[in-house]
Amino acid sequence: MTSTPNSAPVTQRPEDENLGISANFAYGLQHVLTMYGGIVAVPLIVGQAVGLSPADIGLLIAASLFAGGLATLLQTLGLPFFGCQLPLVQGVSFAGVATMIAIIGSDGAGGIPVVLGSVIAASLIGLLITPVFSRITKFFPPLVTGIVITTIGLTLMPVAARWAMGGNSSAADFGSMANIGLAAFTLATVLLLSKVGSASISRLSILLAMVIGTLVAVAFGMADFSQVPNGPLLAMPEPLHFGMPVFKVAAILSMVIVVIVTLVETSADILAVGEIIGTKVDSKRLGNGLRADMISSMFAPLFGSFTQSAFAQNVGLVAVTGVKSRYVVASAGMILVTLGLLPVMGRLIAAVPTAVLGGAGVVLFGTVAASGIRTLAKVDYRNNMNLIIVATSIGFGMIPIAMPSFYHHFPAWFETIFHSGISSSAIMAILLNLLFNHFTTGNSDQQSVFVAGTERSLRYRDIAALHEGDHFVDGKLYDAQGNEVPLQDDSDHAPRTRNTPTASKQSAEATS
């Protein structure tokens, strides 16, 4: 009788755990509620910018829910070469809002087909560059992505202000105390729920505040839901409802920048959720996730939606709840698809008073800017030109926001690209990062005033590791006997200290 060696047991990946139908649905619904306010905000903003009717805005919202659900299913369940099979919720990306508004501003009522065409073409370009994207990520460090994300939030603040005033500048009550008061009440409700509510209530504070604000508006006769019953209760999103996509080079170039930002954000989300749940994310898996992002973004415009990306707030929810199953998020995708088949839900959201959206938008858009600032906080500003890169790029991005007519006398293609604050700041950030941090030839040996103004500091543990007599020569550290002491950079393990007393004042002076 021969014996065969036992094969090693296959270890189940944490994301492959199936909690059962009821648990999957319950946790999936929590994911949907967490991101619902964000996923419906983009079609609301774009629909109002182009002047669509409440019924058409409802169709935009339904299309965004439907496309987000399909994208989530593809990302979580996966197909060959598509989908990272991680608990990531997909939805319409905030990154493209300001760019889409700029395109609409250039093309007027015909802006929606141009927006849809630019999303399709730019997403195709994004799909083609995913195999080499990992090689160019060094050109999109936190310095660049932080600038872009901050600018996204800042460029959306005028939208929140206009909403708070009533939305329609030609209306008699635009800017009235009633509208601004309703917006302020909604904002105060968000803050109150965030402060005194439980963790789950705090996560849903924006959505709950919109519900409460709408109820108050109904009580004061400031809401009109008469259009909600007009239209089908259940319907498939109609392909090409807003017309055939129109492809314009300038609009496509603007959207390519958005797609690159989306790729960077999704890469970060995939790596983050992999680390949170304790699973391996290699380059193949990352590439599959990015391809799912881009193919979803290509097909979403056919139903009337826009660029798709992972929702960072849902990555945070995975960390908070500890629920790692991708089938939970797949259930969330099925819920989104179902909601997308209910146009009445879109019409109901479109009927929410604009002033209520304004109050919630202050927090929602401000959170985007704050996320960018948090990213910029990770940047090293010591002895480099990063401070002036941030200052110039954000300032450049604010030009079309502060003075919308600034580029009116430029060529049409140039105006389309730079009329978006996001495109302006992204282009400037990329170019300045290359100029100062990559193409270092010609950099002055003399410190810039921006570098000199940066506070210089040393960690105590670094000084404590020095010995009396240690000294630097040509960037190398030598001990009192002239032996070179190996130096480790920040990516290495913490340096081993020598078992001697703490360095004296003279040794500290040796570092000067």
C-alpha positions in Angstrom: 0.0 0.0 0.0 1.5 3.3 -1.0 0.9 6.5 0.7 0.6 9.8 -1.0 1.8 13.0 0.6 -1.0 15.2 1.9 -1.4 18.4 -0.1 -1.2 21.6 1.8 -4.7 23.0 2.6 -5.9 25.9 0.5 -6.3 28.9 2.7 -9.5 30.8 2.0 -9.0 34.5 1.3 -10.7 36.7 3.9 -12.7 38.5 1.1 -14.2 35.1 0.0 -16.2 34.5 3.1 -19.9 34.3 2.5 -22.1 35.4 5.4 -25.4 34.2 4.0 -28.2 36.0 2.1 -29.7 37.9 5.1 -26.3 39.1 6.5 -25.1 40.0 3.0 -28.2 42.0 2.3 -28.1 43.8 5.7 -24.4 44.8 5.5 -24.8 45.6 1.8 -27.7 48.0 2.5 -25.4 49.7 5.0 -22.9 50.2 2.2 -25.6 51.7 -0.1 -26.8 54.1 2.6 -23.2 55.2 3.3 -22.6 56.2 -0.3 -26.1 57.1 -1.5 -25.7 60.8 -0.9 -22.5 60.9 -2.9 -23.7 58.8 -5.8 -26.8 60.9 -6.4 -25.1 64.3 -5.9 -23.2 64.1 -9.2 -26.2 63.6 -11.5 -28.0 66.3 -9.5 -25.2 68.8 -10.1 -24.8 68.0 -13.8 -28.5 67.9 -14.4 -29.1 71.3 -12.8 -26.1 72.8 -14.6 -27.5 71.8 -18.0 -31.0 72.9 -17.0 -32.7 69.5 -17.3 -36.3 69.0 -16.1 -36.9 67.1 -12.9 -37.9 64.1 -14.9 -34.7 64.0 -16.8 -32.6 64.6 -13.7 -34.5 61.6 -12.2 -33.4 59.5 -15.2 -29.8 60.7 -14.7 -29.9 59.6 -11.1 -31.5 56.2 -12.0 -28.8 55.7 -14.6 -26.0 56.5 -12.1 -27.5 54.0 -9.6 -27.8 51.3 -12.3 -24.3 51.8 -13.7 -22.8 52.0 -10.2 -24.5 48.7 -9.3 -23.2 46.9 -12.5 -19.7 48.3 -11.9 -19.7 47.1 -8.3 -20.8 43.6 -9.4 -17.9 43.5 -11.9 -15.4 44.8 -9.4 -16.4 42.4 -6.6 -17.3 39.2 -8.5 -14.9 39.7 -11.4 -14.4 38.3 -14.9 -11.2 37.2 -16.6 -8.9 40.3 -16.7 -11.6 42.5 -15.1 -12.3 43.1 -11.4 -10.1 42.9 -8.4 -12.5 40.7 -6.4 -12.3 42.9 -3.3 -15.0 44.6 -1.2 -15.1 47.9 -3.2 -18.3 49.8 -4.0 -18.2 51.6 -7.4 -20.1 54.7 -8.3 -20.1 57.8 -10.3 -16.9 59.8 -9.5 -16.8 63.3 -8.0 -13.5 63.9 -9.8 -15.1 64.8 -13.0 -17.9 67.1 -11.8 -16.2 70.5 -12.3 -14.8 69.4 -15.7 -18.2 68.3 -16.9 -19.7 71.6 -15.7 -16.9 73.4 -17.7 -17.7 71.4 -20.8 -21.4 72.1 -20.4 -20.6 75.8 -20.0 -18.8 75.8 -23.3 -21.4 73.8 -25.2 -24.7 75.0 -23.6 -27.7 72.8 -24.0 -25.7 70.3 -26.2 -23.3 69.7 -23.4 -24.6 66.4 -22.2 -23.8 64.5 -25.4 -20.3 66.1 -25.4 -19.8 65.1 -21.8 -20.9 61.5 -22.5 -18.6 61.3 -25.5 -15.6 62.7 -23.6 -16.1 60.1 -20.8 -16.3 57.3 -23.3 -13.1 58.3 -25.2 -11.1 59.2 -22.1 -12.1 55.9 -20.4 -10.9 54.0 -23.5 -7.6 55.8 -23.3 -7.5 54.9 -19.6 -8.2 51.3 -20.4 -5.3 51.3 -22.9 -2.8 52.7 -20.5 -3.6 50.5 -17.5 -0.8 48.0 -18.4 1.8 50.7 -18.0 0.0 52.8 -15.4 2.1 51.4 -12.6 5.2 52.7 -14.3 4.0 56.3 -14.4 2.4 56.5 -10.9 5.7 58.1 -9.7 4.5 61.2 -11.6 1.4 61.3 -9.4 2.7 61.3 -5.8 0.5 62.6 -2.9 1.8 66.1 -3.8 -0.1 66.0 -7.1 -3.1 64.0 -6.1 -3.6 66.1 -2.9 -3.6 69.2 -5.0 -6.1 67.8 -7.4 -8.5 66.5 -4.7 -8.3 69.7 -2.8 -9.1 71.7 -5.9 -12.1 69.4 -6.7 -13.6 70.3 -3.3 -12.9 74.0 -3.6 -14.3 74.2 -7.2 -17.6 72.7 -6.0 -18.1 75.2 -3.2 -19.7 77.8 -5.6 -22.2 75.0 -6.5 -23.1 74.5 -2.8 -23.5 78.3 -2.4 -25.8 78.6 -5.5 -27.9 75.7 -4.2 -28.2 77.3 -0.8 -29.6 80.4 -2.5 -32.2 78.4 -4.3 -30.4 77.2 -7.4 -32.3 79.2 -10.1 -30.8 82.7 -10.3 -33.8 83.9 -12.3 -36.3 82.8 -9.6 -37.9 85.6 -7.4 -36.8 83.9 -4.2 -33.2 83.3 -5.3 -30.9 84.3 -2.3 -33.9 84.8 0.0 -33.5 84.4 3.7 -36.0 81.5 3.5 -33.7 79.5 1.2 -30.5 80.4 3.0 -32.2 79.6 6.4 -33.3 76.2 5.1 -29.7 75.5 3.9 -28.3 76.6 7.3 -30.8 74.4 9.1 -29.8 71.4 7.0 -26.1 72.2 7.6 -26.7 72.5 11.4 -28.6 69.1 11.3 -25.6 67.4 9.7 -23.3 68.8 12.3 -25.6 67.9 15.2 -26.1 64.3 14.0 -22.3 64.0 13.5 -21.7 65.1 17.1 -24.4 63.4 19.2 -25.4 60.5 17.0 -24.0 56.9 17.2 -21.3 55.7 14.7 -23.9 54.5 12.2 -26.0 57.7 12.5 -22.9 59.8 12.1 -22.0 58.0 8.9 -25.5 58.7 7.5 -25.6 62.2 8.8 -25.7 63.9 5.4 -28.5 61.6 4.1 -30.5 61.9 7.3 -30.1 65.7 7.3 -31.4 65.9 3.8 -34.5 63.9 4.8 -35.1 66.1 7.9 -34.5 69.3 5.9 -37.0 68.2 3.2 -39.6 67.5 5.8 -39.1 71.0 7.2 -39.4 72.4 3.7 -42.7 70.5 3.2 -44.0 71.9 6.5 -43.3 75.5 5.3 -44.5 74.9 1.7 -41.1 75.1 0.2 -41.1 71.7 -1.5 -42.9 70.5 -4.7 -43.4 66.8 -5.2 -46.1 67.1 -7.8 -43.8 65.7 -10.6 -42.9 62.5 -8.6 -45.9 60.4 -9.8 -45.4 61.5 -13.4 -43.6 58.7 -15.1 -43.1 55.0 -14.8 -42.6 53.3 -11.5 -40.3 50.6 -12.9 -38.3 50.8 -16.1 -34.9 49.9 -17.6 -32.6 52.8 -18.2 -33.0 53.8 -21.8 -29.8 53.7 -23.8 -28.8 56.9 -25.4 -31.8 58.8 -23.9 -29.8 62.0 -24.1 -28.7 61.5 -27.7 -25.7 60.0 -29.4 -22.3 60.9 -27.8 -20.4 63.7 -29.4 -16.6 63.6 -29.4 -14.6 66.8 -29.2 -10.9 66.8 -28.8 -10.6 69.5 -26.2 -13.4 68.0 -24.0 -11.7 64.6 -24.3 -8.3 66.0 -23.2 -9.9 67.6 -20.2 -11.6 64.3 -19.3 -8.3 62.3 -19.7 -7.0 64.3 -16.7 -10.0 63.2 -14.7 -9.5 59.6 -15.8 -5.9 59.7 -14.7 -6.9 61.1 -11.3 -9.6 58.4 -11.1 -6.9 55.7 -11.8 -4.7 57.1 -9.0 -7.6 57.2 -6.6 -8.8 53.7 -7.4 -5.3 52.3 -7.1 -5.0 53.8 -3.6 -8.4 52.4 -2.7 -7.6 48.9 -3.9 -4.3 48.9 -2.0 -5.9 50.3 1.1 -8.8 47.8 1.2 -6.3 45.0 0.6 -4.3 46.1 3.6 -7.4 46.5 5.7 -8.7 43.0 5.1 -5.3 41.4 5.1 -5.2 40.0 1.6 -2.5 40.0 -1.1 -2.8 42.6 -3.8 -0.3 42.1 -6.6 0.2 44.0 -9.8 -2.1 41.6 -11.7 -5.0 42.1 -9.3 -4.4 45.9 -9.3 -4.5 45.9 -13.1 -7.8 43.9 -13.1 -9.3 46.4 -10.8 -8.3 49.4 -12.9 -9.5 47.7 -16.1 -12.9 47.1 -14.4 -13.0 50.8 -13.5 -12.3 51.9 -17.1 -14.6 49.4 -18.8 -17.4 50.5 -16.5 -16.7 54.1 -17.2 -16.8 53.4 -21.0 -20.3 51.8 -20.9 -21.9 54.0 -18.2 -22.5 56.9 -20.6 -24.6 54.6 -22.9 -27.1 54.6 -20.0 -26.6 58.3 -19.2 -24.0 58.0 -16.4 -20.4 59.2 -16.0 -17.0 58.0 -14.9 -17.0 55.2 -12.3 -14.6 54.8 -9.4 -14.3 53.2 -6.0 -15.9 55.1 -3.1 -13.4 55.8 -0.4 -16.0 56.2 2.3 -17.0 52.6 1.8 -13.4 51.5 2.2 -13.6 53.3 5.6 -16.8 51.4 6.4 -15.0 48.1 5.8 -12.4 49.2 8.3 -15.0 50.3 10.9 -17.2 47.2 10.6 -14.5 44.6 10.0 -16.8 42.9 7.5 -14.4 41.8 4.8 -16.6 39.7 2.5 -16.8 40.8 -1.2 -20.2 39.2 -1.4 -21.6 41.8 1.0 -20.5 44.5 -1.4 -21.8 42.5 -4.3 -25.2 42.5 -2.5 -24.8 46.3 -2.3 -24.3 46.3 -6.1 -27.5 44.3 -6.6 -29.4 46.8 -4.4 -28.0 49.7 -6.5 -29.1 48.0 -9.8 -32.6 47.5 -8.3 -32.8 51.2 -7.3 -31.7 52.1 -10.8 -34.7 50.2 -12.2 -37.0 52.5 -10.2 -37.1 55.9 -11.9 -39.5 57.1 -9.3 -36.7 57.1 -6.8 -34.7 59.4 -9.0 -37.7 61.7 -9.4 -38.2 61.7 -5.6 -34.5 62.8 -5.0 -34.8 65.4 -7.8 -37.7 66.9 -5.9 -35.6 67.6 -2.8 -35.5 71.4 -2.4 -32.3 72.9 -3.8 -31.6 74.8 -0.6 -31.5 71.5 1.3 -28.9 70.2 -1.1 -26.9 73.4 -0.6 -26.7 72.9 3.2 -25.6 69.3 2.7 -23.3 70.2 -0.1 -21.2 72.5 2.1 -20.2 69.5 4.2 -20.1 67.0 1.2 -17.9 69.2 -1.0 -15.9 70.4 2.0 -15.1 66.8 2.9 -13.6 66.3 -0.6 -11.4 69.4 -0.1 -10.5 68.2 3.4 -9.5 64.8 2.0 -7.1 66.5 -0.3 -5.6 68.6 2.5 -5.2 65.3 4.5 -3.3 63.9 1.5 -1.1 67.1 1.3 -0.3 66.7 5.0 1.7 63.6 4.1 4.0 65.6 1.8 7.5 66.4 2.9 8.0 70.2 2.6 11.5 70.3 4.1 14.4 71.5 1.9 12.4 71.3 -1.4 10.1 73.3 -3.6 6.9 71.4 -2.7 5.4 74.4 -1.0 5.5 76.6 -4.0 4.2 73.8 -6.2 1.1 73.5 -4.0 0.7 77.3 -3.8 1.0 77.9 -7.6 -1.1 74.9 -8.6 -4.0 75.6 -6.3 -3.9 79.3 -7.1 -3.9 78.5 -10.8 -6.9 76.2 -10.3 -8.8 78.9 -8.6 -8.5 81.4 -11.5 -11.6 80.1 -13.4 -13.5 79.8 -10.2 -12.8 83.4 -9.1 -13.1 84.9 -12.6 -15.1 82.5 -14.9 -14.5 84.9 -17.9 -10.7 84.8 -17.6 -10.2 82.4 -20.6 -13.0 83.8 -22.9 -10.5 85.4 -25.4 -8.4 82.2 -25.6 -8.9 79.6 -28.4 -12.0 77.4 -27.8 -10.0 74.2 -27.2 -7.8 76.0 -24.7 -10.8 77.5 -22.8 -12.5 74.1 -22.6 -9.4 72.6 -20.9 -8.5 75.4 -18.6 -12.0 76.6 -17.8 -12.0 73.7 -15.4 -10.2 74.4 -12.2 -9.3 70.7 -11.8 -7.7 70.6 -15.2 -5.8 73.8 -14.6 -4.4 72.7 -11.2 -3.7 69.1 -12.4 -1.7 70.3 -15.4 0.2 72.8 -13.3 0.9 70.3 -10.5 2.2 67.7 -12.9 4.4 70.1 -14.8 5.9 71.8 -11.7 6.5 68.4 -10.0 8.4 67.3 -13.1 10.3 70.6 -13.2 11.4 70.8 -9.6 11.4 67.1 -8.4 12.3 65.1 -11.5 14.2 67.3 -13.9 16.6 68.6 -11.3 19.2 69.8 -13.7 19.7 73.6 -13.3 18.1 73.7 -9.9 19.8 76.5 -7.9 22.2 75.6 -5.0 20.9 78.6 -3.2 17.8 78.0 -1.1 14.6 79.6 -2.4 12.7 81.9 -0.1 10.0 79.2 0.0 12.5 76.6 1.2 14.1 78.9 3.7 10.7 79.7 5.1 10.0 76.0 5.8 10.6 75.1 9.5 13.7 72.9 9.9 13.4 70.2 12.6 15.2 67.1 13.7 13.8 64.1 15.6 15.3 63.6 19.0 15.9 59.9 18.4 18.0 60.7 15.4 20.3 63.0 17.5 20.3 60.5 20.3 21.7 57.9 18.0 24.9 59.9 17.4 28.1 59.4 19.3 30.7 61.9 20.4 33.0 62.5 17.6 30.6 61.6 14.8 30.9 63.9 11.9 29.7 64.2 8.3 32.0 64.4 5.2 30.5 64.7 1.8 27.1 63.5 3.0 28.6 60.4 4.7 28.7 59.8 8.5 32.0 58.8 10.2 32.7 58.0 13.8 35.6 59.4 15.9 37.9 56.7 14.5 37.1 57.5 10.9 35.0 54.5 10.2 31.9 55.1 8.0 28.6 54.5 9.8 25.9 53.1 7.5 22.8 55.3 7.0 19.3 54.0 6.4 16.6 56.0 4.6 12.9 56.2 5.7 11.9 53.1 3.8 14.2 50.9 5.7 13.7 49.5 9.2 14.4 51.8 12.1 18.2 52.2 12.5 19.8 50.2 15.2 21.3 52.4 17.9 24.7 51.7 19.4 24.8 50.8 23.1 26.5 54.0 24.3 25.3 57.1 26.2 23.3 59.7 24.5 25.2 62.0 22.2 26.7 65.1 23.8 26.1 68.6 22.8 29.2 68.5 20.6 27.9 65.5 18.7 24.6 67.3 18.0 26.6 70.2 16.7 28.3 67.9 14.3 25.1 67.6 12.3 24.9 71.4 11.7 
